[in-house]
Amino acid sequence: MLAILVLGVGAASASAEDKIGKNCTFKGKKLWGKVQLVTSGGDLKAEVVDAFPDLKVQKVTSFPDACGKWQIVTSLPDLKVQLVSSFPDIKIQYVTTFPGKP
């Protein structure tokens, strides 16, 4: 039974790593820059979590130039994100330092 549990955890970790590419993209969309939060029709669906995120996000007011740095805007976004509570494409955790892949 322990072997099954260990294998299950390994499979979950591998799929989380596969969601976000090494170049910090999801399905070809970069995960930094100017981000607009929308209620529907986003480029991706994200769930905000307190632990075990796929991406750590730092909200910034300027220079969103690195993985996980999001400048929240209301127009002309690089990425549109729909926040959901179930069935997300990725899970994010808001942080004040060290954004990016955990």
VOLUM-894900 format. One record per residue: residue in three letters; x, y, z of N, C-alpha, C, O in turn. Coordinates in pm, whole numbers. Example, Ala and Ser with C-alpha at 12.3 -4.5 7.8 and 13.67 -1.06 7.14 Angstrom:
BEGIN
+---------+--------+--------+--------+--------+--------+--------+--------+--------+--------+--------+--------+--------+
! residuo !    n_X !    n_Y !    n_Z !   ca_X !   ca_Y !   ca_Z !    c_X !    c_Y !    c_Z !    o_X !    o_Y !    o_Z !
+---------+--------+--------+--------+--------+--------+--------+--------+--------+--------+--------+--------+--------+
!     ALA !   1319 !   -569 !    780 !   1230 !   -450 !    780 !   1320 !   -330 !    780 !   1424 !   -332 !    846 !
!     SER !   1285 !   -225 !    708 !   1367 !   -106 !    714 !   1290 !      3 !    787 !   1341 !    114 !    804 !
+---------+--------+--------+--------+--------+--------+--------+--------+--------+--------+--------+--------+--------+
***
This chain:
BEGIN
+---------+--------+--------+--------+--------+--------+--------+--------+--------+--------+--------+--------+--------+
! residuo !    n_X !    n_Y !    n_Z !   ca_X !   ca_Y !   ca_Z !    c_X !    c_Y !    c_Z !    o_X !    o_Y !    o_Z !
+---------+--------+--------+--------+--------+--------+--------+--------+--------+--------+--------+--------+--------+
!     MET !     82 !   -119 !      0 !      0 !      0 !      0 !     87 !    125 !      0 !     53 !    225 !    -65 !
!     LEU !    197 !    121 !     73 !    289 !    235 !     77 !    347 !    263 !    -61 !    363 !    379 !    -99 !
!     ALA !    378 !    159 !   -137 !    432 !    177 !   -271 !    334 !    249 !   -362 !    373 !    332 !   -444 !
!     ILE !    206 !    219 !   -348 !    104 !    285 !   -429 !     96 !    432 !   -393 !     84 !    517 !   -482 !
!     LEU !    103 !    463 !   -265 !     98 !    602 !   -220 !    217 !    680 !   -274 !    200 !    792 !   -322 !
!     VAL !    336 !    624 !   -268 !    456 !    691 !   -317 !    447 !    711 !   -467 !    483 !    818 !   -516 !
!     LEU !    401 !    613 !   -541 !    388 !    626 !   -685 !    286 !    734 !   -719 !    307 !    809 !   -814 !
!     GLY !    177 !    741 !   -645 !     76 !    843 !   -669 !    131 !    983 !   -648 !    100 !   1073 !   -726 !
!     VAL !    210 !   1004 !   -546 !    270 !   1136 !   -520 !    367 !   1172 !   -630 !    369 !   1287 !   -674 !
!     GLY !    446 !   1078 !   -676 !    540 !   1105 !   -784 !    469 !   1143 !   -912 !    514 !   1233 !   -984 !
!     ALA !    360 !   1076 !   -941 !    284 !   1108 !  -1062 !    223 !   1247 !  -1053 !    219 !   1319 !  -1152 !
!     ALA !    175 !   1284 !   -935 !    116 !   1417 !   -918 !    221 !   1525 !   -936 !    194 !   1629 !   -997 !
!     SER !    340 !   1503 !   -885 !    447 !   1602 !   -898 !    489 !   1618 !  -1043 !    514 !   1730 !  -1088 !
!     ALA !    498 !   1509 !  -1115 !    538 !   1516 !  -1255 !    437 !   1594 !  -1337 !    475 !   1673 !  -1424 !
!     SER !    308 !   1573 !  -1312 !    208 !   1644 !  -1392 !    209 !   1793 !  -1359 !    184 !   1874 !  -1448 !
!     ALA !    237 !   1831 !  -1234 !    243 !   1973 !  -1198 !    360 !   2040 !  -1270 !    347 !   2154 !  -1315 !
!     GLU !    473 !   1970 !  -1280 !    589 !   2026 !  -1349 !    563 !   2040 !  -1498 !    615 !   2132 !  -1562 !
!     ASP !    482 !   1951 !  -1555 !    452 !   1955 !  -1697 !    360 !   2071 !  -1732 !    358 !   2114 !  -1847 !
!     LYS !    284 !   2122 !  -1636 !    189 !   2230 !  -1664 !    260 !   2357 !  -1709 !    216 !   2423 !  -1803 !
!     ILE !    369 !   2390 !  -1643 !    442 !   2513 !  -1673 !    577 !   2475 !  -1732 !    655 !   2402 !  -1670 !
!     GLY !    604 !   2525 !  -1852 !    728 !   2492 !  -1919 !    851 !   2552 !  -1852 !    840 !   2641 !  -1767 !
!     LYS !    968 !   2504 !  -1891 !   1093 !   2554 !  -1834 !   1112 !   2703 !  -1860 !   1180 !   2771 !  -1784 !
!     ASN !   1052 !   2752 !  -1967 !   1064 !   2894 !  -2001 !    948 !   2976 !  -1943 !    920 !   3086 !  -1989 !
!     CYS !    881 !   2919 !  -1841 !    772 !   2987 !  -1769 !    656 !   3023 !  -1862 !    611 !   3137 !  -1865 !
!     THR !    610 !   2923 !  -1936 !    495 !   2942 !  -2023 !    391 !   2834 !  -1995 !    422 !   2727 !  -1942 !
!     PHE !    268 !   2864 !  -2032 !    160 !   2768 !  -2026 !     89 !   2772 !  -2160 !     30 !   2874 !  -2196 !
!     LYS !     96 !   2664 !  -2233 !     37 !   2654 !  -2367 !     79 !   2772 !  -2455 !     -3 !   2831 !  -2526 !
!     GLY !    207 !   2805 !  -2449 !    263 !   2910 !  -2534 !    246 !   3051 !  -2481 !    300 !   3145 !  -2541 !
!     LYS !    175 !   3070 !  -2372 !    156 !   3203 !  -2314 !    255 !   3224 !  -2201 !    267 !   3139 !  -2112 !
!     LYS !    327 !   3336 !  -2204 !    422 !   3364 !  -2097 !    349 !   3400 !  -1969 !    246 !   3468 !  -1972 !
!     LEU !    402 !   3355 !  -1857 !    336 !   3373 !  -1727 !    397 !   3488 !  -1649 !    422 !   3477 !  -1529 !
!     TRP !    421 !   3597 !  -1717 !    463 !   3721 !  -1654 !    416 !   3834 !  -1744 !    380 !   3812 !  -1860 !
!     GLY !    418 !   3955 !  -1691 !    378 !   4069 !  -1772 !    251 !   4133 !  -1720 !    216 !   4120 !  -1603 !
!     LYS !    182 !   4202 !  -1810 !     58 !   4270 !  -1775 !    -56 !   4170 !  -1779 !    -82 !   4108 !  -1883 !
!     VAL !   -124 !   4154 !  -1666 !   -228 !   4052 !  -1652 !   -361 !   4117 !  -1620 !   -370 !   4203 !  -1532 !
!     GLN !   -464 !   4076 !  -1693 !   -599 !   4123 !  -1666 !   -677 !   4007 !  -1605 !   -681 !   3897 !  -1661 !
!     LEU !   -740 !   4031 !  -1489 !   -823 !   3931 !  -1426 !   -964 !   3943 !  -1484 !  -1024 !   4051 !  -1478 !
!     VAL !  -1016 !   3834 !  -1538 !  -1146 !   3834 !  -1605 !  -1238 !   3732 !  -1540 !  -1193 !   3642 !  -1470 !
!     THR !  -1368 !   3747 !  -1564 !  -1465 !   3654 !  -1508 !  -1495 !   3536 !  -1602 !  -1549 !   3434 !  -1559 !
!     SER !  -1460 !   3552 !  -1729 !  -1478 !   3441 !  -1824 !  -1390 !   3467 !  -1946 !  -1348 !   3580 !  -1972 !
!     GLY !  -1363 !   3361 !  -2020 !  -1290 !   3374 !  -2145 !  -1143 !   3407 !  -2131 !  -1085 !   3469 !  -2220 !
!     GLY !  -1082 !   3368 !  -2020 !   -940 !   3396 !  -2002 !   -851 !   3303 !  -2082 !   -896 !   3201 !  -2134 !
!     ASP !   -723 !   3340 !  -2092 !   -624 !   3254 !  -2157 !   -597 !   3130 !  -2073 !   -564 !   3024 !  -2127 !
!     LEU !   -613 !   3144 !  -1941 !   -597 !   3030 !  -1852 !   -680 !   3051 !  -1727 !   -716 !   3163 !  -1691 !
!     LYS !   -712 !   2939 !  -1662 !   -786 !   2941 !  -1537 !   -688 !   2910 !  -1424 !   -612 !   2814 !  -1432 !
!     ALA !   -691 !   2994 !  -1320 !   -599 !   2976 !  -1208 !   -675 !   2972 !  -1077 !   -773 !   3045 !  -1057 !
!     GLU !   -630 !   2886 !   -988 !   -685 !   2878 !   -854 !   -580 !   2931 !   -757 !   -464 !   2890 !   -763 !
!     VAL !   -621 !   3021 !   -668 !   -530 !   3075 !   -568 !   -526 !   2977 !   -451 !   -630 !   2942 !   -395 !
!     VAL !   -406 !   2934 !   -415 !   -387 !   2839 !   -305 !   -286 !   2894 !   -205 !   -212 !   2988 !   -234 !
!     ASP !   -285 !   2833 !    -86 !   -191 !   2873 !     18 !    -66 !   2785 !     19 !     35 !   2823 !     79 !
!     ALA !    -71 !   2671 !    -45 !     42 !   2578 !    -45 !     44 !   2497 !   -174 !    -59 !   2478 !   -238 !
!     PHE !    160 !   2449 !   -209 !    183 !   2363 !   -325 !    132 !   2423 !   -456 !     53 !   2359 !   -526 !
!     PRO !    176 !   2545 !   -490 !    134 !   2606 !   -617 !    216 !   2554 !   -734 !    323 !   2497 !   -716 !
!     ASP !    163 !   2573 !   -853 !    241 !   2549 !   -975 !    327 !   2671 !  -1006 !    433 !   2659 !  -1068 !
!     LEU !    279 !   2790 !   -961 !    350 !   2915 !   -987 !    331 !   3010 !   -869 !    220 !   3029 !   -820 !
!     LYS !    441 !   3070 !   -825 !    434 !   3174 !   -723 !    427 !   3309 !   -794 !    512 !   3340 !   -877 !
!     VAL !    325 !   3389 !   -759 !    298 !   3514 !   -828 !    322 !   3632 !   -735 !    272 !   3636 !   -622 !
!     GLN !    399 !   3729 !   -783 !    422 !   3853 !   -711 !    354 !   3965 !   -789 !    386 !   3987 !   -906 !
!     LYS !    261 !   4036 !   -725 !    196 !   4150 !   -790 !    292 !   4268 !   -782 !    339 !   4303 !   -674 !
!     VAL !    319 !   4330 !   -896 !    410 !   4444 !   -903 !    338 !   4561 !   -970 !    240 !   4541 !  -1042 !
!     THR !    388 !   4681 !   -947 !    328 !   4799 !  -1010 !    403 !   4842 !  -1135 !    353 !   4922 !  -1213 !
!     SER !    523 !   4789 !  -1154 !    600 !   4818 !  -1274 !    702 !   4707 !  -1297 !    731 !   4628 !  -1207 !
!     PHE !    754 !   4702 !  -1417 !    857 !   4606 !  -1458 !    819 !   4460 !  -1430 !    889 !   4392 !  -1356 !
!     PRO !    708 !   4413 !  -1487 !    673 !   4271 !  -1473 !    752 !   4187 !  -1572 !    697 !   4131 !  -1667 !
!     ASP !    883 !   4178 !  -1548 !    975 !   4126 !  -1649 !   1040 !   3993 !  -1613 !   1142 !   3957 !  -1671 !
!     ALA !    982 !   3920 !  -1518 !   1039 !   3790 !  -1481 !    925 !   3693 !  -1450 !    812 !   3733 !  -1424 !
!     CYS !    957 !   3567 !  -1455 !    858 !   3462 !  -1432 !    781 !   3486 !  -1302 !    840 !   3499 !  -1195 !
!     GLY !    648 !   3491 !  -1312 !    564 !   3508 !  -1195 !    539 !   3651 !  -1152 !    463 !   3673 !  -1058 !
!     LYS !    599 !   3748 !  -1217 !    573 !   3888 !  -1183 !    455 !   3936 !  -1267 !    461 !   3939 !  -1390 !
!     TRP !    347 !   3973 !  -1199 !    224 !   4016 !  -1266 !    192 !   4160 !  -1231 !    185 !   4196 !  -1113 !
!     GLN !    174 !   4242 !  -1334 !    122 !   4377 !  -1315 !    -25 !   4370 !  -1354 !    -58 !   4347 !  -1471 !
!     ILE !   -115 !   4390 !  -1257 !   -258 !   4378 !  -1283 !   -306 !   4504 !  -1356 !   -285 !   4616 !  -1309 !
!     VAL !   -370 !   4483 !  -1471 !   -418 !   4594 !  -1554 !   -565 !   4570 !  -1590 !   -618 !   4461 !  -1572 !
!     THR !   -629 !   4675 !  -1640 !   -768 !   4663 !  -1684 !   -782 !   4667 !  -1835 !   -890 !   4643 !  -1889 !
!     SER !   -673 !   4699 !  -1905 !   -677 !   4699 !  -2051 !   -539 !   4666 !  -2108 !   -437 !   4679 !  -2039 !
!     LEU !   -537 !   4625 !  -2232 !   -415 !   4590 !  -2305 !   -326 !   4490 !  -2230 !   -208 !   4517 !  -2209 !
!     PRO !   -382 !   4375 !  -2189 !   -302 !   4277 !  -2116 !   -217 !   4190 !  -2209 !   -247 !   4175 !  -2327 !
!     ASP !   -111 !   4134 !  -2152 !    -34 !   4029 !  -2219 !   -103 !   3894 !  -2199 !    -92 !   3804 !  -2282 !
!     LEU !   -175 !   3882 !  -2086 !   -237 !   3756 !  -2047 !   -368 !   3785 !  -1973 !   -374 !   3875 !  -1889 !
!     LYS !   -472 !   3708 !  -2005 !   -599 !   3719 !  -1933 !   -614 !   3595 !  -1846 !   -603 !   3482 !  -1895 !
!     VAL !   -641 !   3616 !  -1716 !   -650 !   3506 !  -1621 !   -788 !   3507 !  -1556 !   -835 !   3610 !  -1506 !
!     GLN !   -852 !   3391 !  -1557 !   -979 !   3375 !  -1487 !   -950 !   3301 !  -1358 !   -898 !   3189 !  -1360 !
!     LEU !   -983 !   3363 !  -1243 !   -964 !   3298 !  -1114 !  -1083 !   3208 !  -1087 !  -1198 !   3252 !  -1095 !
!     VAL !  -1056 !   3081 !  -1054 !  -1159 !   2982 !  -1031 !  -1133 !   2911 !   -898 !  -1023 !   2918 !   -843 !
!     SER !  -1235 !   2842 !   -847 !  -1217 !   2767 !   -723 !  -1212 !   2615 !   -748 !  -1189 !   2538 !   -656 !
!     SER !  -1235 !   2575 !   -873 !  -1225 !   2433 !   -906 !  -1186 !   2417 !  -1053 !  -1211 !   2506 !  -1136 !
!     PHE !  -1126 !   2307 !  -1083 !  -1080 !   2271 !  -1218 !   -990 !   2378 !  -1281 !  -1017 !   2424 !  -1392 !
!     PRO !   -883 !   2418 !  -1212 !   -792 !   2517 !  -1269 !   -696 !   2455 !  -1370 !   -672 !   2334 !  -1368 !
!     ASP !   -641 !   2540 !  -1457 !   -530 !   2497 !  -1542 !   -402 !   2492 !  -1459 !   -322 !   2399 !  -1471 !
!     ILE !   -384 !   2594 !  -1375 !   -269 !   2600 !  -1284 !   -313 !   2652 !  -1149 !   -419 !   2715 !  -1136 !
!     LYS !   -231 !   2625 !  -1047 !   -256 !   2678 !   -913 !   -149 !   2782 !   -884 !    -31 !   2759 !   -907 !
!     ILE !   -193 !   2898 !   -833 !    -98 !   3006 !   -802 !   -103 !   3040 !   -654 !   -205 !   3021 !   -587 !
!     GLN !      8 !   3090 !   -606 !     17 !   3139 !   -469 !     75 !   3279 !   -475 !    180 !   3300 !   -535 !
!     TYR !      7 !   3376 !   -414 !     59 !   3512 !   -411 !    171 !   3521 !   -309 !    158 !   3473 !   -196 !
!     VAL !    283 !   3583 !   -349 !    398 !   3599 !   -262 !    447 !   3745 !   -272 !    411 !   3817 !   -365 !
!     THR !    529 !   3785 !   -174 !    587 !   3919 !   -179 !    732 !   3916 !   -227 !    788 !   4019 !   -264 !
!     THR !    792 !   3799 !   -226 !    929 !   3782 !   -275 !    943 !   3647 !   -346 !    862 !   3557 !   -325 !
!     PHE !   1043 !   3636 !   -427 !   1078 !   3512 !   -497 !    964 !   3452 !   -579 !    921 !   3340 !   -553 !
!     PRO !    914 !   3526 !   -678 !    811 !   3471 !   -767 !    870 !   3369 !   -863 !    992 !   3360 !   -878 !
!     GLY !    785 !   3294 !   -928 !    829 !   3198 !  -1029 !    788 !   3057 !   -994 !    700 !   3035 !   -911 !
!     LYS !    853 !   2963 !  -1057 !    823 !   2821 !  -1032 !    881 !   2784 !   -897 !    994 !   2822 !   -866 !
!     PRO !    805 !   2709 !   -816 !    856 !   2670 !   -683 !    968 !   2570 !   -693 !   1022 !   2528 !   -590 !
+---------+--------+--------+--------+--------+--------+--------+--------+--------+--------+--------+--------+--------+
***
